[in-house]
Amino acid sequence: MIPVYDEPCQDEHILGWLMRLADMNDMKMNDFLDYYLPCFRWEHSADTVGNLFGMDFSEPLRLMRNNTLYCALFPFLTEGTQAKIIWRFLYGGDIHWYHTVTDMRFCPECMAEDVKSGRIPYYRVWHQLDEIYTCAKHKTRLWAIPKGKLGSLNEGNVLKEAKPVEVSDTDISTLIYDMYRDPVITCLEKWGYDALDISVSRGSRLDAMKAGEKAGLSSEPGFQYLDAFCCKMCGETYIAHPFSYRATGICPSCAKKLSRQELIDLKAGGKGRYTLTGKYVKHKCGRTLSGGYHEFIWGNRECPCIYLPGLEDYQREFDDGEFSVVGFERHAGKTWFHVNHRKCGNTFKVGRTDFMNRRYCRCCVKSPSMRFEKQFYAMVGDEYKLLEPPKSTGDYFKAVHRTCGMDFTMRARNFTEGQRCPFCQKNLGFEKTMEILKENADLTGYQIEDRSPDMLVTLPDGTQKKFRFAVAIQDMTRLDEPEIFVRKNRIEPIISEKAKVYLYIREHCDENGIFVSNKDYVKLDMTNGVYFSSVQYLKRSGHLRQMSKGVYQVTERRNKDYDHSNIFSSV
């Protein structure tokens, strides 16, 4: 037992409560955690509740309701995710969810109220979310203590580290406060939001919360987060989310006695249907499901081959006056067509997605360089010029990017998979890429996971593709039909900041050059630092020549007369 113990305040955040206990026992936080909560992990601080039984804390359910944001955030999660969080909250284990600590936030007015009432100041749980910038009660700006400096609000040294929270345009403090005080009992499946659009990224969860606020969420009649169930193996009663019971129907004690494969068989309703291979689950047809073991147990994963189309379906979709699908086969999740070309009479084997987007005879067009050149100009039009074609997809080619005049050498496969001019192409992260996809593509039936610097995409037919973010952007910019996504809008190429600066200077300089000043970066909507660092990069790369202090002239390059105004105006 802890020598000096105090119950958490009604709305005190669980991590703040532990800090306060450490302070009351005159212990450093790390020493306190090592002794009383040896399994504690800072990066998953919400996972501590499963270990609190070691502190003889007898009411973990009340702690979950009052001292975490779980009940407030559950409406924005699937049933399976709710069930996983509750199971691990009650019975131990890492939750691996996005409600983690980057800093701890407090309201100065709430703190003043604590002091006035004689309480030790504490962290309110409803302040602790990245998207909350103000106190919903006092409408004042929050202050934050960074992760590496955390401690009890009663410590003077801790308060010295506090800084005002950076305010964003969207603040959901009132929504979270209302849902914390009066939780809405529902889930994504119940209120109709497409669960495939919600990932663990900050941007997507904010989208879900804004959508929920707009929809006016209400509790689902008969739906509940917790219930008592009778274990199908031992007959004992246990508490869990209804999804947990539907998934396996066994209590925590029995679950610990079974292997992962046995739990998979229990979830699948029989042996031999799904097999655990490493960290992934494979169907008996050979297809590997996305998401791995935990997604299978806590989700509604099912092999798409159960409802995939047959030969007649493919013939209705793809047959025309020139080509006909005469057969197909599936291997490891990929569908291969046997296609007859009526003009030459030959039959060739081709991937379904490949044929869907590039309908030409693989027998008539035999030369790899001919195929690449055809695909090259279909993707980029006259923005690039092919100088030397490759001998194979693994070979290198030479091309010039007419927009910037840069010659470059690149592997053919890299170009067809999304890589572009190494000078101009802008590298985007997962969240920005997803924003572009959601706006310009129909993602119905797609599952997209962040595997930075790659993304794992499961197509509606179950096919999985893993590629860099640039490939997704290329699918949105290519001139012919996209290869991976169902595109609603074609977007213009997204160029880097240094290319943006180069095009701007080239457009505005004359034979005497141009004086680079502070007014330029404002016109380009970028920061002072990015603008001038780009100028220095262009000088070092030979794109700019410095005439005198602050005056630069564009270096003559290949294809200098190419009309780049359309490309420039799109950024």
C-alpha positions as MATLAB code, in Angstrom:
seq = 'MIPVYDEPCQDEHILGWLMRLADMNDMKMNDFLDYYLPCFRWEHSADTVGNLFGMDFSEPLRLMRNNTLYCALFPFLTEGTQAKIIWRFLYGGDIHWYHTVTDMRFCPECMAEDVKSGRIPYYRVWHQLDEIYTCAKHKTRLWAIPKGKLGSLNEGNVLKEAKPVEVSDTDISTLIYDMYRDPVITCLEKWGYDALDISVSRGSRLDAMKAGEKAGLSSEPGFQYLDAFCCKMCGETYIAHPFSYRATGICPSCAKKLSRQELIDLKAGGKGRYTLTGKYVKHKCGRTLSGGYHEFIWGNRECPCIYLPGLEDYQREFDDGEFSVVGFERHAGKTWFHVNHRKCGNTFKVGRTDFMNRRYCRCCVKSPSMRFEKQFYAMVGDEYKLLEPPKSTGDYFKAVHRTCGMDFTMRARNFTEGQRCPFCQKNLGFEKTMEILKENADLTGYQIEDRSPDMLVTLPDGTQKKFRFAVAIQDMTRLDEPEIFVRKNRIEPIISEKAKVYLYIREHCDENGIFVSNKDYVKLDMTNGVYFSSVQYLKRSGHLRQMSKGVYQVTERRNKDYDHSNIFSSV';
ca = [
       0.000    0.000    0.000;
       1.052    3.600   -0.598;
       1.985    5.296    2.735;
       0.205    8.575    1.936;
      -2.866    7.957   -0.217;
      -5.618   10.200   -1.525;
      -8.528    9.408   -3.826;
      -8.467   11.187   -7.198;
     -10.625   14.272   -7.529;
     -13.888   13.843   -9.417;
     -12.465   15.029  -12.765;
      -8.715   14.640  -12.172;
      -6.660   13.130  -15.001;
      -5.218    9.750  -14.063;
      -1.625   10.738  -14.838;
      -1.968   13.989  -12.902;
      -3.333   12.010   -9.955;
      -0.269    9.738   -9.995;
       1.985   12.820  -10.066;
       0.131   14.237   -7.091;
       0.501   10.945   -5.169;
       4.240   10.913   -5.871;
       4.524   14.495   -4.587;
       2.510   13.678   -1.436;
       4.869   10.737   -0.720;
       7.933   12.920   -1.291;
       9.087   10.730   -4.180;
      10.290   11.548   -7.646;
       7.754   10.532  -10.255;
       9.999    7.934  -11.928;
      10.892    6.354   -8.561;
       7.197    6.267   -7.619;
       6.249    4.572  -10.893;
       9.129    2.075  -10.746;
       8.043    0.963   -7.290;
       4.246    0.958   -7.531;
       3.627    0.668  -11.314;
       6.640   -1.130  -12.818;
       4.792   -1.740  -16.124;
       4.051    1.949  -16.655;
       4.997    3.333  -20.088;
       5.117    7.073  -20.676;
       4.187    6.787  -24.340;
       0.995    4.933  -23.346;
       0.204    6.541  -20.022;
      -3.494    5.700  -20.287;
      -2.542    2.012  -19.995;
      -1.828    2.348  -16.276;
      -5.286    1.313  -15.104;
      -4.712   -2.360  -15.742;
      -1.799   -2.121  -13.305;
      -3.697   -0.180  -10.647;
      -4.956   -3.407   -9.096;
      -1.419   -3.653   -7.689;
      -2.157   -0.457   -5.745;
      -5.360   -2.013   -4.316;
      -7.465    0.537   -6.152;
     -10.818   -1.216   -6.078;
     -12.938    0.772   -8.546;
     -11.289    0.837  -11.978;
     -14.654    1.338  -13.708;
     -15.263    4.555  -11.800;
     -11.707    5.640  -12.583;
     -12.292    5.035  -16.300;
     -15.510    7.065  -16.233;
     -14.287   10.021  -14.161;
     -10.528   10.238  -14.674;
     -10.038    9.457  -18.372;
     -11.617   10.744  -21.575;
     -12.520    7.283  -22.813;
     -16.268    7.515  -22.257;
     -16.304   10.946  -23.925;
     -14.385    9.689  -26.967;
     -15.997    6.253  -27.382;
     -18.718    7.530  -29.784;
     -15.971    8.275  -32.333;
     -14.610    4.699  -32.244;
     -15.735    1.374  -33.624;
     -17.230   -1.236  -31.314;
     -14.098   -3.349  -31.591;
     -11.809   -0.506  -30.555;
     -14.095    0.298  -27.620;
     -14.015   -3.347  -26.564;
     -10.211   -3.555  -26.810;
      -9.720   -0.426  -24.697;
     -12.138   -1.585  -21.990;
     -10.676   -5.103  -21.881;
      -7.117   -3.892  -21.451;
      -8.234   -1.106  -19.126;
      -9.836   -3.638  -16.779;
      -7.526   -6.605  -17.178;
      -4.148   -5.113  -18.087;
      -2.056   -4.678  -21.228;
      -1.080   -1.854  -23.556;
      -3.995   -0.042  -25.119;
      -1.934    1.452  -27.991;
      -4.455    4.140  -28.690;
      -4.120    7.793  -29.607;
      -5.082    9.225  -26.194;
      -1.444    9.586  -25.120;
       0.431   12.339  -23.337;
       2.454   14.928  -25.254;
       2.004   17.580  -22.571;
      -0.319   18.306  -19.630;
      -2.685   21.251  -19.799;
      -4.295   23.365  -17.116;
      -6.488   26.426  -16.783;
      -5.140   29.232  -14.519;
      -8.683   30.074  -13.344;
      -9.446   26.424  -12.440;
      -6.144   26.368  -10.553;
      -7.070   29.547   -8.677;
     -10.387   27.962   -7.670;
      -8.487   24.958   -6.238;
      -6.240   27.195   -4.139;
      -9.212   29.239   -2.930;
     -11.071   26.087   -1.812;
      -8.003   24.692   -0.015;
      -7.347   21.875   -2.516;
      -4.019   21.000   -4.079;
      -4.286   22.192   -7.716;
      -4.859   19.334  -10.149;
      -5.083   18.624  -13.901;
      -8.653   18.420  -15.253;
      -9.152   15.399  -17.489;
     -11.304   17.338  -19.954;
      -8.394   19.675  -20.741;
      -6.109   16.837  -21.864;
      -6.566   16.465  -25.615;
      -4.424   17.929  -28.398;
      -7.415   19.603  -30.046;
      -8.426   21.518  -26.879;
      -6.974   25.007  -26.485;
      -9.390   26.737  -24.098;
     -11.175   25.914  -20.858;
     -14.804   25.143  -21.683;
     -15.857   26.365  -18.230;
     -14.009   29.704  -18.083;
     -13.427   30.325  -21.853;
      -9.794   31.152  -21.093;
      -6.657   29.974  -22.865;
      -5.004   26.849  -21.466;
      -1.358   26.553  -20.448;
       0.753   23.450  -21.059;
       3.694   21.799  -19.327;
       5.878   19.833  -21.782;
       6.234   16.070  -21.414;
       9.836   16.112  -20.183;
       9.034   18.638  -17.404;
       5.811   17.118  -16.038;
       5.005   17.107  -12.355;
       2.388   18.059   -9.775;
       0.861   21.527  -10.115;
       1.830   22.034   -6.477;
       5.509   22.195   -7.466;
       6.858   25.659   -8.247;
       9.556   24.372  -10.583;
       6.917   22.663  -12.715;
       4.848   25.839  -13.187;
       7.953   27.709  -14.378;
       7.980   25.428  -17.436;
       4.372   26.259  -18.422;
       3.656   27.998  -21.736;
       0.392   29.163  -23.323;
      -1.154   26.546  -25.616;
      -0.887   27.441  -29.287;
      -4.411   28.222  -30.506;
      -5.838   26.733  -33.712;
      -8.877   27.740  -35.755;
     -10.870   24.744  -34.548;
     -11.442   24.242  -30.828;
     -13.630   21.351  -29.650;
     -13.290   22.025  -25.925;
     -17.040   22.549  -25.431;
     -17.912   19.342  -27.308;
     -15.483   17.241  -25.226;
     -16.554   18.904  -21.963;
     -20.240   18.211  -22.664;
     -19.560   14.608  -23.687;
     -17.372   14.068  -20.633;
     -20.086   15.307  -18.266;
     -22.887   13.457  -20.073;
     -21.412   10.659  -22.254;
     -23.228    9.627  -25.412;
     -23.527    5.834  -25.617;
     -22.960    4.892  -29.258;
     -20.208    3.981  -31.756;
     -19.205    4.728  -35.338;
     -21.244    1.851  -36.729;
     -24.357    3.090  -34.934;
     -24.289    6.702  -36.129;
     -23.483    5.879  -39.726;
     -20.036    7.391  -40.153;
     -17.723    5.447  -42.468;
     -15.282    3.705  -40.141;
     -12.724    3.402  -42.963;
     -12.284    7.187  -42.924;
     -11.184    7.216  -39.275;
      -7.586    6.357  -38.439;
      -5.376    7.143  -35.444;
      -4.066   10.309  -37.054;
      -4.828   13.639  -35.440;
      -6.459   15.100  -38.550;
      -8.896   12.228  -39.081;
     -10.054   12.064  -35.461;
     -10.690   15.809  -35.540;
     -12.771   15.299  -38.692;
     -14.806   12.665  -36.884;
     -15.409   14.908  -33.888;
     -16.506   17.803  -36.080;
     -18.795   15.442  -37.995;
     -20.231   14.173  -34.711;
     -20.801   17.701  -33.451;
     -22.592   18.588  -36.688;
     -24.665   15.389  -36.629;
     -25.860   15.996  -33.073;
     -25.029   12.564  -31.606;
     -27.497   10.801  -29.345;
     -27.287    7.563  -27.391;
     -28.317    4.401  -29.199;
     -31.278    2.676  -27.482;
     -30.174   -0.593  -25.931;
     -26.491   -0.076  -26.754;
     -24.048   -0.184  -23.832;
     -20.324   -0.166  -23.204;
     -20.303   -2.702  -20.344;
     -22.330   -5.745  -19.342;
     -21.980   -8.953  -17.344;
     -21.494  -12.187  -19.298;
     -21.142  -15.906  -18.535;
     -17.919  -17.425  -19.885;
     -18.564  -20.165  -22.470;
     -15.593  -22.180  -21.185;
     -15.649  -22.017  -17.388;
     -19.104  -20.584  -16.682;
     -17.777  -17.729  -14.523;
     -19.297  -14.241  -14.767;
     -17.107  -11.389  -16.059;
     -17.506   -7.742  -17.098;
     -16.748   -6.681  -20.688;
     -17.941   -4.782  -23.742;
     -20.655   -6.691  -25.688;
     -18.321   -6.896  -28.694;
     -15.824   -8.898  -26.602;
     -18.474  -11.487  -25.840;
     -19.578  -11.722  -29.472;
     -15.949  -12.119  -30.583;
     -14.801  -14.960  -28.295;
     -17.298  -15.334  -25.453;
     -14.685  -16.206  -22.837;
     -13.461  -14.542  -19.646;
      -9.959  -13.058  -19.122;
      -8.762  -16.076  -17.130;
      -9.676  -18.500  -19.903;
      -8.292  -16.166  -22.578;
      -4.868  -16.256  -20.892;
      -4.834  -20.072  -21.147;
      -5.285  -20.062  -24.932;
      -2.692  -19.399  -27.616;
      -3.190  -16.725  -30.238;
      -4.043  -19.348  -32.843;
      -6.678  -20.852  -30.549;
      -8.198  -17.393  -30.039;
      -8.256  -16.895  -33.817;
     -10.052  -20.231  -34.252;
     -12.529  -19.206  -31.556;
     -13.206  -15.867  -33.274;
     -13.442  -17.510  -36.737;
     -15.874  -20.171  -35.543;
     -13.709  -23.175  -36.426;
     -10.200  -24.490  -37.027;
      -8.308  -24.176  -40.281;
     -10.119  -21.129  -41.636;
      -7.498  -18.573  -40.628;
      -3.855  -19.156  -39.686;
      -1.519  -16.896  -37.735;
       1.650  -16.366  -39.766;
       4.113  -14.145  -37.902;
       2.094  -11.117  -36.833;
      -0.444  -11.431  -39.669;
      -3.526  -13.589  -40.203;
      -3.838  -15.590  -43.437;
      -7.032  -17.056  -44.872;
      -7.078  -20.612  -46.205;
      -7.263  -19.174  -49.741;
      -3.758  -17.735  -49.264;
      -4.681  -14.083  -48.806;
      -3.078  -12.213  -45.896;
      -5.509   -9.894  -44.119;
      -4.526   -6.328  -43.318;
      -4.082   -5.148  -39.757;
      -2.575   -8.248  -38.178;
      -3.652  -10.357  -35.208;
      -5.113   -7.606  -33.020;
      -7.195   -6.133  -35.839;
      -8.604   -9.597  -36.514;
      -9.589  -10.199  -32.882;
     -10.895   -6.687  -32.208;
     -12.340   -5.939  -35.626;
     -14.698   -7.376  -38.201;
     -11.997   -8.695  -40.520;
     -13.092  -11.204  -43.123;
     -11.371  -12.502  -46.255;
     -12.811  -10.762  -49.317;
     -12.729  -14.023  -51.290;
     -16.014  -14.902  -49.618;
     -17.804  -12.327  -51.746;
     -15.374  -11.713  -54.665;
     -16.775  -11.823  -58.225;
     -16.547  -14.796  -60.583;
     -15.683  -15.156  -64.278;
     -19.086  -13.989  -65.548;
     -18.864  -10.882  -63.369;
     -15.402  -10.066  -64.742;
     -16.575  -10.636  -68.313;
     -19.467   -8.229  -67.882;
     -17.083   -5.641  -66.467;
     -14.108   -5.934  -68.849;
     -15.127   -7.589  -72.141;
     -15.437   -5.311  -75.156;
     -15.002   -5.562  -78.919;
     -11.215   -5.873  -78.624;
     -10.516   -7.840  -75.424;
     -12.247  -10.682  -73.612;
     -11.483  -12.298  -70.232;
     -11.306  -16.049  -70.808;
     -10.182  -17.043  -67.308;
      -8.692  -15.814  -64.038;
      -6.723  -17.036  -61.026;
      -5.935  -15.710  -57.568;
      -2.632  -15.998  -55.735;
      -1.810  -14.439  -52.355;
      -4.563  -11.876  -52.641;
      -3.918  -10.799  -56.255;
      -6.252  -11.519  -59.195;
      -4.692  -12.434  -62.560;
      -6.672  -12.323  -65.810;
      -6.173  -14.498  -68.888;
      -7.135  -12.031  -71.628;
      -7.649  -12.763  -75.319;
      -6.816  -10.032  -77.834;
      -9.176  -10.581  -80.780;
      -7.029   -8.595  -83.223;
      -3.867  -10.737  -82.907;
      -5.537  -13.862  -81.489;
      -3.062  -14.177  -78.596;
      -3.918  -14.686  -74.921;
      -1.821  -13.050  -72.221;
      -1.748  -13.041  -68.424;
      -2.080   -9.699  -66.659;
      -2.961   -8.386  -63.188;
      -6.545   -7.210  -62.782;
      -5.628   -3.685  -61.618;
      -2.974   -3.378  -64.317;
      -5.434   -4.334  -67.063;
      -8.175   -2.152  -65.635;
      -6.003    0.942  -66.056;
      -3.840    0.027  -69.091;
      -5.857   -1.829  -71.716;
      -3.335   -2.839  -74.365;
      -2.148   -6.183  -75.670;
       0.946   -7.438  -73.861;
       1.787   -9.596  -76.885;
       1.563   -6.839  -79.513;
       3.631   -4.379  -77.484;
       6.632   -6.526  -76.559;
       9.461   -4.025  -76.126;
       9.872   -2.841  -72.497;
      11.070    0.550  -73.745;
       7.947    0.934  -75.918;
       5.706    0.031  -72.984;
       7.515    2.450  -70.673;
       7.397    5.308  -73.184;
       3.657    4.801  -73.663;
       3.074    4.774  -69.924;
       5.503    7.672  -69.362;
       3.610   10.160  -71.541;
       0.224    8.869  -70.383;
       1.246    9.825  -66.848;
       2.829   13.243  -67.395;
       1.989   14.499  -70.879;
       4.521   17.038  -72.138;
       5.583   18.241  -68.691;
       8.535   15.812  -68.984;
      10.544   14.758  -72.043;
      12.040   11.275  -72.272;
      15.665   11.515  -73.438;
      16.827    7.896  -73.132;
      14.276    5.082  -72.532;
      15.127    2.170  -70.195;
      15.855   -1.351  -71.396;
      13.685   -2.818  -68.613;
      11.621   -1.708  -65.609;
      14.663   -2.262  -63.420;
      16.894   -0.169  -65.682;
      17.518    3.585  -65.619;
      16.195    6.212  -68.037;
      17.073    9.838  -68.650;
      14.522   12.626  -68.853;
      14.199   16.386  -68.506;
      11.590   18.181  -66.441;
      10.593   21.033  -68.692;
       9.129   23.085  -65.832;
      12.473   23.629  -64.085;
      14.852   22.551  -66.860;
      16.428   19.851  -64.676;
      17.916   16.753  -66.331;
      17.823   13.647  -64.155;
      18.418    9.897  -64.244;
      16.000    7.567  -62.474;
      15.017    3.913  -62.338;
      11.960    3.231  -64.530;
      10.100    1.395  -61.779;
      10.501    4.351  -59.397;
       8.976    6.728  -61.937;
       5.933    4.553  -62.622;
       5.454    4.171  -58.851;
       5.230    7.892  -58.228;
       8.703    9.422  -58.014;
       9.201   12.570  -60.089;
      11.763   15.304  -60.674;
      14.095   15.116  -57.651;
      14.339   18.904  -57.627;
      10.634   19.762  -57.791;
       8.754   16.969  -56.073;
       7.432   17.828  -52.618;
       7.487   15.132  -49.946;
       4.176   14.934  -48.083;
       3.396   13.105  -44.851;
       0.570   10.646  -44.205;
      -1.987   13.144  -42.890;
      -1.550   15.597  -45.791;
      -1.705   12.740  -48.306;
      -4.927   11.470  -46.712;
      -6.465   14.955  -46.908;
      -5.762   15.040  -50.642;
      -7.170   11.529  -51.148;
     -10.363   12.190  -49.188;
     -11.022   15.343  -51.207;
     -10.214   13.970  -54.655;
     -10.902   10.215  -54.558;
     -13.746    7.880  -53.680;
     -12.327    5.755  -50.839;
     -15.400    3.561  -50.370;
     -14.218    0.045  -49.597;
     -10.559    1.060  -49.183;
      -8.543    0.519  -46.010;
      -5.494    2.759  -45.621;
      -2.882    2.402  -42.895;
       0.079    4.588  -42.018;
       3.323    2.636  -42.380;
       5.563    5.708  -42.655;
       7.341    6.373  -44.914;
       4.959    3.997  -46.747;
       1.220    3.493  -46.720;
      -0.550    0.118  -46.821;
      -3.679    0.181  -48.993;
      -6.202   -2.654  -49.103;
      -8.308   -2.346  -52.262;
     -12.041   -3.193  -52.251;
     -11.237   -6.604  -53.813;
      -8.830   -7.421  -50.972;
      -5.629   -6.765  -52.910;
      -2.950   -5.102  -50.781;
      -0.416   -2.569  -52.015;
       2.407   -0.981  -50.034;
       4.071    2.127  -51.472;
       5.437    5.572  -50.673;
       3.099    8.537  -50.232;
       4.318    9.961  -53.562;
       2.604    7.091  -55.386;
      -0.804    8.160  -54.072;
      -0.172   11.754  -55.146;
       0.953   10.530  -58.588;
      -2.346    8.633  -58.910;
      -4.167   11.919  -58.373;
      -2.024   13.871  -60.892;
      -1.518   11.403  -63.759;
      -3.184   12.253  -67.063;
      -4.572    8.779  -67.743;
      -6.831    6.781  -65.442;
      -5.391    6.227  -61.929;
      -3.977    2.811  -61.122;
      -4.916    2.505  -57.447;
      -7.731    4.868  -56.461;
     -11.083    5.813  -57.935;
     -10.393    9.452  -58.732;
     -13.069   12.148  -58.511;
     -10.819   15.090  -59.386;
      -7.430   15.324  -61.059;
      -5.031   17.621  -59.201;
      -2.030   19.539  -60.504;
       1.458   18.371  -59.451;
       2.492   19.484  -55.965;
       5.966   20.998  -56.073;
       8.500   21.652  -53.324;
       9.198   25.018  -51.702;
      12.571   25.372  -53.420;
      10.974   24.749  -56.840;
       8.244   27.236  -55.965;
      10.868   29.893  -55.155;
      12.826   29.112  -58.336;
       9.763   29.500  -60.590;
       8.852   32.760  -58.872;
      12.342   34.257  -59.306;
      12.555   33.072  -62.909;
       9.247   34.716  -63.692;
      10.160   38.096  -62.157;
      13.873   38.566  -62.832;
      15.290   40.342  -65.908;
      18.771   40.659  -67.452;
      19.882   42.540  -64.327;
      18.523   39.884  -61.986;
      16.131   40.426  -59.092;
      16.636   41.787  -55.600;
      15.427   39.121  -53.154;
      13.549   40.867  -50.346;
      11.198   40.111  -47.475;
       8.122   40.989  -49.534;
       8.652   37.980  -51.800;
       8.038   35.215  -49.270;
       4.720   36.814  -48.263;
       3.529   36.556  -51.876;
       4.466   32.869  -51.910;
       2.684   32.195  -48.589;
       5.760   30.738  -46.882;
       7.922   31.685  -43.915;
      10.978   33.915  -44.080;
      13.267   31.030  -43.107;
      11.954   28.608  -45.753;
      12.150   31.262  -48.475;
      15.748   32.352  -47.862;
      17.010   28.808  -47.201;
      15.518   27.856  -50.585;
      17.360   30.776  -52.206;
      20.654   29.529  -50.737;
      19.906   25.990  -51.931;
      19.242   27.267  -55.465;
      22.502   29.173  -55.384;
      24.458   26.073  -54.337;
      22.684   23.864  -56.906;
      23.520   26.238  -59.743;
      19.952   27.330  -60.487;
      20.740   30.926  -59.364;
      23.806   33.116  -59.785;
      24.458   35.856  -57.212;
      25.157   39.175  -59.021;
      25.669   41.308  -55.917;
      24.461   41.411  -52.331;
      20.783   40.341  -52.361;
      20.601   40.288  -56.186;
      20.259   36.982  -58.047;
      19.918   35.958  -61.677;
      18.499   32.710  -63.048;
      21.094   30.439  -64.647;
      20.327   29.488  -68.245;
      19.055   25.897  -68.345;
      17.606   23.422  -70.806;
      14.073   24.134  -72.136;
      14.109   27.656  -70.722;
      11.279   28.729  -73.047;
       8.860   26.070  -71.841;
       5.576   27.629  -70.689;
       5.445   26.866  -66.969;
       2.711   29.323  -66.035;
       0.051   26.633  -65.733;
       2.157   24.554  -63.366;
       3.137   27.574  -61.286;
      -0.397   28.928  -60.964;
      -1.615   25.646  -59.465;
       0.595   25.725  -56.357;
];
